[in-house]
Amino acid sequence: MKNWFSLALAVSLVLTVSACNTVKGVGRDIESVGEAMEEAAD
């Protein structure tokens, strides 16, 4: 039972870290699109 809990904890940690990186990536993409639109407008 202890091994199962450790495995579940490790999987949860990995998923949390990858989700955080995904959200960061989306934020960067949106920011770069906004900057490109500003430059195109000038």
Backbone hydrogen bonds in HBPLUS format (Angstrom, degrees):
<---DONOR---> <-ACCEPTOR-->    atom                        ^
c    i                          cat <-CA-CA->   ^        H-A-AA   ^      H-
h    n   atom  resd res      DA  || num        DHA   H-A  angle D-A-AA Bond
n    s   type  num  typ     dist DA aas  dist angle  dist       angle   num
A0005-PHE N   A0001-MET O   3.17 MM   4  6.43 158.1  2.22 148.0 153.1     1
A0006-SER N   A0002-LYS O   3.06 MM   4  6.32 158.1  2.11 147.1 152.9     2
A0007-LEU N   A0003-ASN O   2.95 MM   4  6.17 157.1  2.00 149.5 155.5     3
A0008-ALA N   A0004-TRP O   2.94 MM   4  6.15 162.2  1.97 150.8 155.6     4
A0009-LEU N   A0005-PHE O   2.93 MM   4  6.10 156.5  1.99 148.1 154.7     5
A0010-ALA N   A0006-SER O   2.98 MM   4  6.17 157.8  2.03 146.4 152.1     6
A0011-VAL N   A0007-LEU O   2.96 MM   4  6.19 162.7  1.99 154.3 158.5     7
A0012-SER N   A0008-ALA O   2.99 MM   4  6.12 159.8  2.03 146.5 152.2     8
A0013-LEU N   A0009-LEU O   3.00 MM   4  6.19 155.5  2.06 146.7 153.3     9
A0014-VAL N   A0010-ALA O   3.03 MM   4  6.29 161.0  2.07 150.1 154.5    10
A0015-LEU N   A0011-VAL O   2.99 MM   4  6.22 164.3  2.02 152.6 156.7    11
A0016-THR N   A0012-SER O   2.96 MM   4  6.10 154.8  2.02 146.5 153.6    12
A0017-VAL N   A0013-LEU O   3.01 MM   4  6.22 162.9  2.04 152.2 156.2    13
A0018-SER N   A0014-VAL O   2.99 MM   4  6.21 164.6  2.02 152.3 156.5    14
A0019-ALA N   A0015-LEU O   2.95 MM   4  6.03 151.6  2.03 143.3 151.2    15
A0020-CYS N   A0016-THR O   3.02 MM   4  6.20 153.8  2.09 145.6 152.5    16
A0021-ASN N   A0017-VAL O   3.07 MM   4  6.35 158.4  2.12 148.7 153.9    17
A0022-THR N   A0018-SER O   2.99 MM   4  6.15 148.6  2.09 141.4 150.0    18
A0023-VAL N   A0019-ALA O   3.02 MM   4  6.28 159.9  2.06 150.7 154.8    19
A0024-LYS N   A0020-CYS O   3.05 MM   4  6.30 157.1  2.10 147.6 154.1    20
A0025-GLY N   A0021-ASN O   2.95 MM   4  6.15 155.3  2.01 144.8 151.4    21
A0026-VAL N   A0022-THR O   2.97 MM   4  6.28 156.9  2.03 151.9 157.6    22
A0027-GLY N   A0023-VAL O   3.02 MM   4  6.24 158.7  2.07 147.4 153.2    23
A0028-ARG N   A0024-LYS O   2.98 MM   4  6.30 153.5  2.05 149.0 156.0    24
A0029-ASP N   A0025-GLY O   2.95 MM   4  6.21 157.6  2.00 148.6 154.9    25
A0030-ILE N   A0026-VAL O   2.94 MM   4  6.19 164.6  1.97 155.4 158.7    26
A0031-GLU N   A0027-GLY O   2.99 MM   4  6.13 156.3  2.05 143.7 150.7    27
A0032-SER N   A0028-ARG O   2.89 MM   4  6.15 157.9  1.94 151.1 156.5    28
A0033-VAL N   A0029-ASP O   3.00 MM   4  6.25 154.3  2.07 149.6 156.5    29
A0034-GLY N   A0030-ILE O   3.01 MM   4  6.23 159.6  2.05 148.8 154.1    30
A0035-GLU N   A0031-GLU O   2.98 MM   4  6.26 156.6  2.03 149.8 156.0    31
A0036-ALA N   A0032-SER O   2.97 MM   4  6.14 156.6  2.02 144.4 150.8    32
A0037-MET N   A0033-VAL O   2.96 MM   4  6.20 153.0  2.03 148.4 155.7    33
A0038-GLU N   A0034-GLY O   3.01 MM   4  6.27 152.7  2.09 145.2 152.5    34
A0039-GLU N   A0035-GLU O   3.00 MM   4  6.27 160.7  2.04 151.4 155.9    35
A0040-ALA N   A0036-ALA O   2.95 MM   4  6.12 153.0  2.02 144.3 152.0    36
A0041-ALA N   A0037-MET O   3.00 MM   4  6.15 142.8  2.15 141.7 151.1    37
A0042-ASP N   A0038-GLU O   3.22 MM   4  6.49 133.4  2.45 140.0 151.3    38
A0042-ASP N   A0039-GLU O   3.26 MM   3  5.27 135.3  2.47  94.6 106.2    39
